Amino acid sequence: MEKAKVSMAVTEKKMRVAALALLLGLVACAPAAPEQRLRARFGEMQAAVETGQAGGFMEGVSPDFTGESGMDRAALHNLLRARMLADSHLGVTTGPLDVVVQGDNATVAFDVVLTAGNGRLLPDQARAYRVTTAWRTEDDEWRVYHARWNGTP
């Protein structure tokens, strides 16, 4: 009788573990929440700048982007490429992201320190900005369509 109780307890425990594993698997397979996808896109764009991939950054920029002083998408791309050509290392350090998602639109506000240099121990240049961006989903991907910042890069 004792062996039967032990066997049932072990079986019950295995079933609980299996049910938990199944539940965790279903949660892991669920589509990412809009904010998670937006934060992931933001991280991809930041990494693209730091690895010198202007095209990778621009994948997250809407074709009708507008920015400070009438900057359009082409001007943003040119600015980014010029900075990458002028300096072998660009750094992007952001503070906490203040993300507000409303359906297919979102705003992301953050502080950022941009650094530039030639890979020496200390950067040659550093500048801090307060940035507010507007995002929307286009073809199921988050893209920034407007940005404003507290100075000019």
C-alpha positions in Angstrom: 0.0 0.0 0.0 2.8 2.4 0.8 4.5 1.7 -2.5 1.2 2.6 -4.3 1.0 5.9 -2.4 4.6 6.8 -3.2 4.0 5.8 -6.9 0.9 7.9 -7.1 2.6 10.9 -5.5 5.5 10.6 -7.9 3.1 10.4 -10.9 1.1 13.3 -9.6 4.3 15.4 -9.2 5.4 14.4 -12.8 2.0 15.5 -14.1 2.2 18.9 -12.3 5.7 19.4 -13.8 4.5 18.5 -17.3 1.5 20.8 -17.0 3.8 23.7 -15.8 6.2 23.0 -18.7 3.3 23.0 -21.1 1.9 26.3 -19.7 5.4 27.9 -19.9 5.8 26.7 -23.4 2.5 28.2 -24.4 3.4 31.5 -22.9 6.8 31.5 -24.6 5.1 30.8 -28.0 2.6 33.6 -27.6 3.2 36.7 -29.7 5.2 39.4 -28.0 3.2 42.3 -26.6 3.4 45.5 -28.6 5.6 47.2 -26.0 8.0 44.3 -26.0 8.2 44.4 -29.8 8.8 48.2 -29.7 11.5 47.9 -27.1 13.2 45.1 -29.1 13.1 47.3 -32.3 14.6 50.2 -30.3 17.4 47.9 -29.1 18.1 46.7 -32.6 18.3 50.3 -33.9 20.7 51.2 -31.0 22.9 48.2 -31.7 22.9 49.1 -35.4 24.4 52.5 -34.7 27.0 51.1 -32.3 28.1 48.5 -34.9 28.2 51.0 -37.8 25.2 49.7 -39.7 23.3 52.7 -40.9 21.0 50.6 -43.0 20.1 48.5 -40.0 19.1 51.6 -38.1 17.1 52.9 -41.0 15.0 49.7 -41.2 13.2 51.1 -38.1 12.5 54.5 -39.7 9.3 55.2 -41.5 9.5 56.4 -45.2 7.7 59.6 -44.2 9.9 60.4 -41.1 10.1 64.0 -39.9 12.5 65.4 -37.3 13.9 68.7 -36.0 14.2 71.6 -38.4 12.4 69.8 -41.2 14.7 66.8 -41.3 13.3 64.0 -43.4 14.3 60.4 -43.7 17.0 61.0 -46.3 18.6 63.7 -44.3 18.6 61.5 -41.2 20.2 58.7 -43.2 22.9 61.1 -44.5 23.6 62.5 -41.1 24.0 59.0 -39.7 26.3 57.9 -42.5 28.4 61.0 -42.2 28.9 60.5 -38.5 29.8 56.8 -39.1 32.4 57.9 -41.7 33.9 60.6 -39.5 34.3 58.5 -36.4 35.2 54.8 -36.2 33.2 54.3 -33.0 29.8 55.7 -32.1 28.3 55.1 -28.7 24.7 55.3 -27.7 23.8 55.2 -24.0 20.1 55.7 -23.2 18.4 56.2 -19.9 15.2 54.4 -19.1 12.7 54.4 -21.9 9.3 56.0 -21.1 7.1 54.0 -23.5 3.4 54.7 -24.0 1.6 52.4 -26.4 -1.9 53.2 -27.7 -3.0 50.7 -30.2 -0.9 50.9 -33.3 0.8 54.1 -32.1 3.3 54.8 -29.4 5.6 57.4 -28.0 9.1 56.7 -26.5 10.9 59.4 -24.6 14.4 59.0 -23.2 17.7 60.7 -22.4 20.6 59.7 -24.5 24.3 60.4 -24.5 26.0 60.1 -27.9 29.7 59.6 -28.0 32.1 59.6 -30.9 35.7 58.9 -31.4 38.4 56.7 -32.9 38.3 53.9 -30.5 40.6 55.2 -27.9 40.0 54.8 -24.2 37.9 58.0 -23.9 35.6 59.3 -26.6 36.6 62.5 -28.5 33.0 63.9 -28.3 30.0 63.4 -26.1 26.7 65.1 -26.0 23.4 64.6 -24.1 19.9 64.9 -25.5 16.4 64.6 -24.4 14.5 62.8 -27.2 10.8 62.2 -27.8 9.8 59.9 -30.6 6.5 58.9 -32.2 6.1 55.4 -33.6 3.5 53.4 -35.5 3.1 49.9 -36.8 3.7 49.6 -40.5 3.5 46.2 -42.1 3.4 44.7 -38.5 6.7 46.3 -37.6 7.2 49.3 -35.3 8.8 52.3 -37.1 9.6 55.8 -35.9 7.9 58.5 -37.9 8.7 61.6 -35.9 11.5 62.7 -33.5 12.4 65.8 -31.6 15.3 66.5 -29.4 16.7 69.3 -27.3 19.5 70.3 -29.6 21.1 69.6 -32.9 23.4 66.7 -33.4 
